Amino acid sequence: MLMNPAVGVSSSPKFVMGDASSLTTAQASGGLKEALSRGVTSAVAETGRPGGFENNPLIKITMPEKLRTVEKGLRAIGMGAKVDEFEHSMNAAAEAAAPAAKSIFMDALKAMSFEDAKQIVMGGNTAGTDYFKRTTSSQVSEAFRPIIEREMAKTGVTEKFTEMMGSAPQMPFGKTPSVDINGYVLEKSVDGMFTMMGQEEAKIRTNPSAQVTPLLKSVFGKL
């Protein structure tokens, strides 16, 4: 018997590869929990460091969509550096908040039932991440909120935004759209975390080189 220290689940003897239906509930649960535990740890490590959001085109927080026209105007009048500085401060806030998600995801993992786990194993490449989205999104948002607000206050994001928008060219045919910057950064921070978790989960499910333990190989090598 092999013991997975990350989730405390024993794996059963090896079985015929290629037949996922032969997975026992315990095998499926153990493999999934190990995969998601690794995915969470990797996603938090990747996003919760300087540049974790900003240097990743998949999750980089850029100007809100409704302000893209304003951004073009600012860059056209030589204020591109101001826009870049503002974007940097938004991403830095998200990077500071990321580590707060780990304990929430790990608690959700512990609470996951064996039957849920088996169904998730048989689901799509991001089925586990989708489960986390359904069950933890509000908790992650609440955990991120005070950190985002604190970091944005520390780096003066709101002041930078106000100053930048005050210098923006006048919008033709109407007013410049208003944006809740704190809410925007919070939403993008949570979305970015789930995006990275999904990437890690899919890698473990589909890439044999990422199935680094006997339990992962025995579960996901069959799918």
C-alpha positions as CSV (number, residue, x, y, z in Angstrom):
1,M,0.0,0.0,0.0
2,L,1.2,3.5,-0.8
3,M,0.4,6.4,1.5
4,N,0.0,9.9,0.1
5,P,1.1,12.3,2.9
6,A,-0.5,15.3,1.4
7,V,-4.0,14.1,1.8
8,G,-3.7,11.0,4.0
9,V,-5.4,8.6,1.6
10,S,-4.0,5.1,0.9
11,S,-3.9,3.8,-2.7
12,S,-5.0,0.3,-3.6
13,P,-2.9,-2.2,-5.6
14,K,-2.3,-1.3,-9.2
15,F,-5.1,-2.0,-11.7
16,V,-5.4,-2.3,-15.5
17,M,-4.5,1.0,-17.2
18,G,-7.1,2.5,-19.4
19,D,-10.2,1.5,-17.5
20,A,-11.2,4.5,-15.4
21,S,-14.4,2.8,-14.3
22,S,-12.3,0.4,-12.2
23,L,-11.2,3.2,-9.9
24,T,-12.5,2.7,-6.3
25,T,-14.0,5.7,-4.5
26,A,-11.0,5.9,-2.2
27,Q,-8.6,5.8,-5.2
28,A,-10.5,8.5,-7.0
29,S,-10.7,10.7,-3.9
30,G,-7.1,10.3,-3.0
31,G,-5.8,11.0,-6.5
32,L,-8.1,14.0,-6.9
33,K,-7.2,15.5,-3.6
34,E,-3.5,15.1,-4.2
35,A,-3.8,16.7,-7.6
36,L,-5.9,19.6,-6.3
37,S,-3.6,20.1,-3.3
38,R,-0.6,20.3,-5.7
39,G,-2.6,22.6,-8.0
40,V,-3.5,25.0,-5.2
41,T,0.0,25.1,-3.8
42,S,1.4,25.8,-7.3
43,A,-1.2,28.4,-8.2
44,V,-0.8,30.3,-4.9
45,A,3.0,30.2,-5.3
46,E,2.8,31.5,-8.9
47,T,0.4,34.3,-8.3
48,G,1.5,35.3,-4.8
49,R,4.9,36.7,-5.8
50,P,6.1,39.9,-7.4
51,G,5.1,39.7,-11.1
52,G,2.8,36.7,-10.5
53,F,-0.1,38.5,-12.1
54,E,1.6,41.3,-14.0
55,N,4.0,39.1,-15.9
56,N,1.5,36.5,-16.8
57,P,-0.6,37.5,-19.9
58,L,-3.3,35.0,-19.0
59,I,-4.2,36.8,-15.7
60,K,-2.6,40.3,-16.0
61,I,-4.9,43.0,-14.7
62,T,-5.2,45.6,-17.4
63,M,-7.4,48.7,-17.7
64,P,-11.1,47.9,-17.3
65,E,-12.7,47.2,-20.7
66,K,-15.0,50.2,-20.5
67,L,-12.0,52.5,-20.1
68,R,-10.0,51.1,-23.1
69,T,-10.9,54.2,-25.2
70,V,-9.7,56.4,-22.3
71,E,-6.4,54.4,-22.1
72,K,-5.8,55.0,-25.9
73,G,-6.3,58.7,-25.4
74,L,-3.9,58.8,-22.5
75,R,-1.2,56.9,-24.3
76,A,-1.8,59.1,-27.4
77,I,-0.9,62.2,-25.3
78,G,2.2,60.7,-23.8
79,M,0.8,59.4,-20.5
80,G,1.5,55.8,-21.2
81,A,3.8,55.6,-18.2
82,K,1.0,56.7,-15.9
83,V,-1.3,53.9,-17.3
84,D,1.5,51.4,-16.8
85,E,2.1,52.6,-13.2
86,F,-1.6,52.3,-12.5
87,E,-1.8,48.8,-14.0
88,H,1.3,47.8,-12.0
89,S,-0.3,48.9,-8.7
90,M,-3.5,46.9,-9.5
91,N,-1.5,43.7,-10.1
92,A,0.7,44.2,-7.0
93,A,-2.5,44.3,-4.9
94,A,-3.7,41.0,-6.4
95,E,-0.3,39.4,-5.8
96,A,-0.4,40.4,-2.2
97,A,-3.8,38.9,-1.7
98,A,-3.2,35.6,-3.4
99,P,-1.7,33.6,-0.4
100,A,-4.9,34.2,1.5
101,A,-6.7,31.7,-0.8
102,K,-4.7,28.7,0.2
103,S,-6.3,27.8,3.5
104,I,-9.8,28.3,2.0
105,F,-9.1,25.9,-0.8
106,M,-7.5,23.3,1.5
107,D,-10.5,23.4,3.9
108,A,-12.8,22.9,0.9
109,L,-10.6,19.9,-0.1
110,K,-11.0,18.3,3.3
111,A,-14.7,18.8,3.2
112,M,-15.1,17.2,-0.2
113,S,-17.0,13.9,-0.1
114,F,-15.6,10.7,-1.6
115,E,-18.5,10.6,-4.0
116,D,-18.0,14.2,-5.1
117,A,-14.3,13.4,-5.7
118,K,-15.0,10.4,-7.9
119,Q,-17.5,12.4,-10.0
120,I,-14.9,15.2,-10.4
121,V,-12.2,12.8,-11.4
122,M,-14.4,11.6,-14.2
123,G,-15.2,15.1,-15.3
124,G,-13.4,17.6,-17.5
125,N,-9.8,18.8,-17.2
126,T,-10.8,21.6,-14.8
127,A,-13.7,19.8,-13.0
128,G,-12.0,20.2,-9.7
129,T,-11.3,23.9,-10.2
130,D,-15.0,24.3,-11.2
131,Y,-16.0,22.7,-8.0
132,F,-13.8,25.2,-6.0
133,K,-15.5,28.0,-8.0
134,R,-18.9,26.8,-7.0
135,T,-18.1,26.2,-3.3
136,T,-15.5,28.8,-2.4
137,S,-15.8,31.9,-4.7
138,S,-17.6,34.0,-2.1
139,Q,-15.1,33.0,0.7
140,V,-12.1,33.8,-1.5
141,S,-13.6,37.2,-2.4
142,E,-14.2,38.0,1.3
143,A,-10.7,36.9,2.2
144,F,-9.2,38.9,-0.7
145,R,-11.3,42.1,-0.1
146,P,-9.5,43.6,3.0
147,I,-6.1,42.7,1.5
148,I,-6.9,44.3,-1.8
149,E,-8.2,47.4,-0.1
150,R,-5.2,47.6,2.2
151,E,-2.7,47.1,-0.6
152,M,-4.4,49.5,-3.0
153,A,-4.4,52.1,-0.2
154,K,-0.8,51.5,0.5
155,T,0.3,52.0,-3.1
156,G,-2.2,54.8,-3.8
157,V,-4.1,53.0,-6.5
158,T,-7.2,55.2,-6.1
159,E,-5.2,58.4,-6.1
160,K,-3.3,57.2,-9.2
161,F,-6.6,56.4,-10.9
162,T,-8.1,59.8,-10.0
163,E,-5.0,61.6,-11.2
164,M,-4.8,59.6,-14.4
165,M,-8.5,60.1,-15.2
166,G,-8.2,63.8,-14.5
167,S,-5.6,64.0,-17.2
168,A,-7.6,62.0,-19.7
169,P,-8.9,63.7,-22.9
170,Q,-12.6,64.6,-22.8
171,M,-14.7,61.8,-24.2
172,P,-16.9,62.8,-27.1
173,F,-20.6,62.3,-26.9
174,G,-20.8,61.7,-23.2
175,K,-19.1,61.3,-19.9
176,T,-16.2,59.1,-19.1
177,P,-17.6,55.8,-17.7
178,S,-17.2,55.3,-13.9
179,V,-15.5,52.2,-12.5
180,D,-15.4,50.7,-9.0
181,I,-11.6,50.1,-9.1
182,N,-11.5,48.1,-5.8
183,G,-14.3,45.9,-7.0
184,Y,-12.7,45.4,-10.4
185,V,-9.3,44.4,-9.0
186,L,-11.0,42.1,-6.5
187,E,-12.9,40.3,-9.3
188,K,-9.9,40.0,-11.5
189,S,-7.8,38.7,-8.6
190,V,-10.2,35.9,-7.9
191,D,-10.6,35.1,-11.5
192,G,-6.8,34.9,-12.0
193,M,-6.5,32.5,-9.1
194,F,-9.0,30.1,-10.5
195,T,-7.4,30.4,-14.0
196,M,-4.1,29.3,-12.6
197,M,-5.6,26.5,-10.6
198,G,-7.4,25.2,-13.7
199,Q,-4.1,25.3,-15.6
200,E,-2.4,23.2,-12.9
201,E,-5.2,20.8,-12.7
202,A,-5.3,20.2,-16.5
203,K,-1.6,19.7,-16.5
204,I,-1.8,16.9,-13.9
205,R,-4.7,15.3,-15.7
206,T,-3.2,15.3,-19.1
207,N,0.6,15.4,-18.8
208,P,2.3,12.2,-17.7
209,S,5.4,14.1,-16.6
210,A,3.2,16.1,-14.1
211,Q,1.9,12.8,-12.5
212,V,4.8,12.7,-10.2
213,T,3.6,10.1,-7.6
214,P,2.3,6.6,-7.9
215,L,-1.2,7.6,-6.9
216,L,-1.4,10.4,-9.5
217,K,-0.2,8.0,-12.2
218,S,-2.6,5.3,-11.2
219,V,-5.6,7.6,-11.2
220,F,-4.9,10.1,-14.0
221,G,-2.9,7.7,-16.1
222,K,-6.1,5.8,-16.6
223,L,-8.2,8.7,-18.0
